[in-house]
Amino acid sequence: MAVAARVPKSLRVLVSEGNSTSAREAITILGLSGHRVEVCDPSRVCLARFSRFLSRFHRCPGLRQDPAGFLGFVERLLAAQHFDVLLPVHEQGFLFARVGQRLSGRTGIALPAFESYRVAHNKAGFSRLLDQLRLPQPPTQIVKSEAELRVAMRFPSVVKTSVGTASRGIWFVRNADDLEAVMRDLRAQGLSGQDLSVQGLGVQGFGANRTFADEVLVQDFVNGITGKAQAVFCRGQLLGFHGYRQIAAGAGGGEAIKQSESRADVRAHVAAIGEHLGWHGALSVDYVLADAATPLLIDCNPRLVEPMSAYLAGVDLVGLLLAISQGEIPQASQHSRDGVRTHLAMQALLGCASRGGDRKHIARTCWQLAARRGAYADSTEELTPARLDWVSLVPLAMVALALLVQPRWGATLANKGWGAHLLDLDSIAIIARQDFPG
């Protein structure tokens, strides 16, 4: 495991949500490091509730439905009680970066300027940044209407909305039928309703070129190994870095099994992005390897994503984040160890069910996980580490039992993690508005 970054005392940390896998893993690391962990979340039964490391839970308004209410709740909590650090573990960072001056002096927090955060949070903005920095990405076009999307389409492609996390707003388009399904989904998500002239685009009929509510990306599909890079910056300087590649997929494209692999070229790309944006805090970048030589950057998250992999490979990114939140400038960490394999049992089970696995397949996966056999023989559990935190077994056991009763519940259970702690176009527009919070 990692040696913690230098923090002079046990800190009282407020984690901004408790239902994502990233939050759950951050709580484990904070608890193992001796910090007092409190969580605010709109769900009474979020993942964070099932941890011996949780000192106190605060039920709050949902970020998506009521961003001003969520902010007011956090501000009242900070005014009533002392917290050394507010840890924006997920999309709450968008809100906190927007009102950074209001939070300054109330608690320690590490976030970049709001405009930098918006670039990293928006897929179209991130793609334009990659072009500006001449960093590799798959061939990409940014479109604003149905007709433009049809013209840009080359099979196979990946279609992405500019806003979306946890694999929301991403479609793999292999043929014309897939494209029509994407169009239906995009209409269901909301179009402006404005019909534009489509002359010269080969599209006829009212509504054929309705504009999208936001920009949409069309990227050439690249078949290859996917990986993630996680980093912590202090005013544009890279302090901590960890990378891993996907060994097996879980539900929604997430990782069920991963193996640490820190590539020097990816590290250089991430460092260039952070330096250009003057990044302060955590940043994660996804990439795909079509060959061993050129990693193509495909996505960015302005936060840490499941930091336990780095911790088990020897780099405490959460500890670094706490240190710079406290105003320290710690020394850059050592490289994480390559070849450290970890897994998320819950993702493995949900992934098995989502791919059509029946009770026999799910039962076999349960046995392999419990016995550490097969793909899990040399792997360490990172999301629900029973040996470190026995309470974490409760939600895992509930998911396993539910899938054994009805494997088709896999997609429904996976979707429960994509809840009120996430943003959408409406809540983003409210937060970005000049008079927010009003």
N, C-alpha and C positions, 0 to 999 in steps of 0.2 A: 504494500500500500504506500501511499504518498507520505512524504514528510510535509507537515503543514507549513504554510507560509508564516512568517513571523507576525503574530498577533499578540500583544502584550498581556492579554487577559481573556477570560471567558466573556464573550459578548452576548448581548441580548439582540436577537435578529428577528425581524418581521419579514416573513416570506409572503410575497404578494398574491399567491394562489396555491392551492394544494391538490389539484386534480390531475395535473399533467405528470407524465413519467419523469420529466426534467425536475419538477418540484419535488417529487418523491425521492429522487436520488440525491438532490441537494440537501434535503432534510437529513438523510442518512449520514452524509459527509459532515454536516454541521454538528450533528449529535455525537459522532465519533470523535470530533475535534473538541468536544467539551463545551459547546455553546448552547445557550438557552434558545430554543426555537419556538416561535409563535407563528401562526398561519391565519390569514384571512381568506375566506372563500365563500361563494354563495351556496355551495352544496353542503348539507349536513353530513353526507356520507362520502366525502371526497377521499382519495387515496391517503392523504396526509393524516387522516384521523386514525389510521391503523398503523401507528408507529409509537414505539416506546420513547422515541426522542422528541415527540411533540409535547411541549409544556402547556400550551394553551391554544384554543381554537376560537377565532372570531368570525361569526357569520356576517357577511357583508352583501351589499347589492352587487348584481352582476355587472361586470365591466361593459359587456356588449349592450345590454338593455338600458343601463343607466350609468354612463361614464362619470357624470357630475356627481351622482349619488355615491359611486364607489370612491371617487376622490375625496368627497366630504367625509366619508367614513374613515378613510386612512388618515386624513388630516386631524380629525377629532381624536383618533387613537394615538397619534404622535403627540398631540397636545396634552393628553391626559396621562400618558405613560412615557417613560424614557426607553427608547430603542437606540442601540448603538449603530445599527445598520438596517436600512430598508433594502431588501434584496428583490429586484424586479426580475423574477425568474422566467416570466413569459411575456406576453404582449402588453402587460401593464407598463412595460418600459416605454411604449409609445406615449401613453398618457403622462407618465412621470417626467419624460424628457420635455414634453410640451409645457409643463408647469414647473420646470426645474428651479426657478427662482423662488417659488412659493415653498418648496421643500428644503431649500438651502438653509443650513443652520439648525434645522429641526432634527436631522438625523444624518448619518453617513449614507451616501449613495453614489454609485459610479455609473454615469450615463454620458453619452456624447451630446453634442448640440442637437436640437430637434431636427434641423434640416438634414444633418448627417444620418440621424436615425431613420428619417423618412426614405432616404435613398436606399438604405440597406433593407428596409421593411417592404419596399415595393419592388415586385419582380421586374417591372419595366424599367424602373429607375436603376436597379442593380445591373440589368443588361446594358443599359446605356453607359454606366460607369465602367463596366468591363471593356466596352468598345473604346472609351476615352483613355483607359490605362493600357490598352492593347493587350489585354489578358485573354486567354483562350476560352471560348464558349462554343457550343454547337451553333450552326447557322440559325439565326433568329430573326424573325420579323415581328414587329409590333403593329397590331391592327386595331381599328376602332369600330368596325361594323361587320355584319354578316358577310356582305359581298367581299370586303377586303380579306376576310378570313378564308373564304372559298378560293380566292385568287392566290393567296399565299400558300395554300395547303399543298404539301407533297407527301404522299404516303410512303412510309409511315412517319407520323409526326407526333409531337407532344403539344397539347394545347393547355395553356395556363392562364388563369386570371391573375391580375397584378397583385391582388390581395388574397391571401390564403395560407394557412399553416396546418400542420398535422395532415398533410396530403390532401387537404380540401382544395377544390378548384383546379384539379389536374386530371387530364384525360389523355389516354393513349389512343391515337386514331390510326387505324390500319387500313381502312377502306371507306367507301362512300357511306355505308350503313353506320359505321362509327361516327362519321362526321355529322350525319343527321341527328344522331343521338346527342352529340355535343351541342348542336344548335338548340335542341329542345331543352337541354339542361341550362344553357345560358339564358334562354328566354325565361325559364322558370326562376332563375336567380334575379331577373329584372333587367330589362332593356329600357332605354329612354322613351321608346315609342315613336321617336321622330323618324320619318321615312325620307331618306336622302336620294338624290339623283343617282342613278346607277348606269348612266350612259357610258358605253365603252368597256363595261365590266362583264358584259354578257349575261346579266341577270335582269329578269323582267318581273313585273307584278308588284303590287303594293305590299310593303312590308319586307320585301326581299333584301333590302339593305338597311334594316333598322340598326341604329347605332347602339353600341354597348354602353352600359352604365360606367364602365372603366376600360382602360386599355387591356387587350388580350395578347398574349405572346404565342407565337407559333414557332416551335423549334423542331429541327430535324431530329428524329429519334436516333439515339446512339446506343447501340447494344454493347454493354461492357460491364465491368465491375464498378459498383458505386462505392463511394467513400465519403467521409465527413472529416472536416478539420475544425477544431475548437481552439479558441484563442482568448487571451485576456490582454488588453492594452492599457497603458497609462499615458494619456495625452498623445496618442499616435505611436507610442513605442511598444513593440511586442514584448511582453513579459513571460507569457506562458503559452505553450502550444501542445496540442495532442491530435493525433489522427488515427482513424480506423477505417477498415473496409467491411462491407457487409458480407457475411458468410451465408446467412439464411434470412429470408424476409419474413416479417410478421404480418399483421393486419394493416391495411392501408399503406403499404410500402415501407413501413418502419422496419427496424432491425430486430430480428429475433436472436440472431447470433452475430457477433462482431469480433474482429481481431485487430489489435492495435498495429498501426503501420504509419509512421510519420515520414512522409515524403518531403525531401528538401525543396522540390519545385513548388509543391502546394504551399509549404510554409512561406516561401518567398512571395507567392501570389497574395496570400492572406496578409502578410506584412505590408505589401504595397497598398492593399485596399485600406487597411487600418491607418497607415501613415497619411494617405491622401485625405481621408475623412477626418483626421485628427481624433480617431476613435478613443473613447474612454470607457472601459468596461469590457463586457463579454461580446464575442462575435463568433458565429459559426458559419461555415461555407460547405456546401455539398458539391461533389464532383463525380464525373464518370470517366472511366478509363476504357477507351475503345482499343487501345494498345498500351504497351508498357511505357511509352515515351511521353505522351501528351495528356495530362489531365484536363478535361474540359469542365469549367465551372458552370454549375446549373442552378444554384439557388443560394440564398443567404438568409440567415436568421440572426437578428441583433440580440443574441442571448446565448447562454450555454444550453446545449442540447444533451441531456442524459450524461452528466459529468462523472458518473461513477466509473465509466470505462477509463477515463484519464487517471482517476484516483487509484484504481487498482493497478494501473501501469506506471505509477510512481510520480504523477504530477497532480498536485492539489489546486485545480483551477478555482474552486470555490474559495479556498483560503487566500489565493491571490486577489480575488475579487473583494473579499472582506478587507484586505489590507489597503487596497487603493480606495475603497469606500471610506476608510478611516483617515484618508489623506496621506498615507504612507507611499513611498516609492520603493517597493521591494526590488531586490535583485532578480534578474531574469532566471526562471527555473531551468533545471536540466531537462534534456529531452526525455520524453516518456519511453518506456521499454517497448520494443516491437515484439510481436508474437504473443501478446497477452490476450487470451480469448475469454469473452464474457457473453452472457445471454440474459434475456428477459423471459422468464417462464410464461408470464401472462401473454406476452406477444407471440410466443411460440404456439400456445394453445389456440389463441384467437386466429393466428395465421393458418393453422391446420384446419380449423373449422371454415374459415373464409374461402379456402381452396377446395372445399367440398369434402373434407374429411368426415368420415362417419364415426360412430362411437368406438369402433375398433381402433381406428387411427388415433383418435384422441386419447383413448386409454393407453395405447402404446407410447404416445408422447409423454403422458403423465408418468409412466413407469421409467422411461429413459431419463426424464428430468430428476425424478426422485433418486434413482440409482446412479445418476451421472454416467450413463452409458450412451453409446452411439455418438452423435454429434456433440453431446454435452459432457463427454468423458473428461476432457481437459479444460473445462470451462467453469467460470464462477458466476453465480447469479448476482446481478447488479440491481435489479428493481425491488425484489422482495427477498432480501438476504436473511433467511430464517435464523441462521446461526448468530447473526449480529442483532437481529430485531425480530423476535418470534411473532409479534403482533402482525407483521406484514403478511403472514401466511393466511390471515382471515380473508382478505379480498381474493387472493390467489385460489384458495380452496373454493370460494363461492363461484368464481368463474369456471373452474374445472368441473364442479358439480353441475352447473347450469348447462355447460356444453355436453356433458355426458347424458343429461336428460334430453336435450334438444340441440344437436349440433348447428342447426340453422340459426340459432340465436347469436352466432358469432359476430355477424355484421352489426346487429343491434347493440350488443355489448361494447363493441369497439367504438361505435358512434357516441356512446355516453361520455367518452373522454373528450369530445369536441364540443364543450358546453359554453356556459355563460362567461367563462374567463377569457374567451377569444373575441377578437374584433371582427366587424364586417364593414362594408362600405359606409353604411349610415353612421355607425359609431365613430369611424375614422373621420368622417366629414364633420361631425359634431366637435370632436376633440381639436381638429385642425382649425376650426372656425376662429376668427380673430377675437370674438368676444367671449370665447370659452374661458372659464366655466360660467360666466354670466352672473 
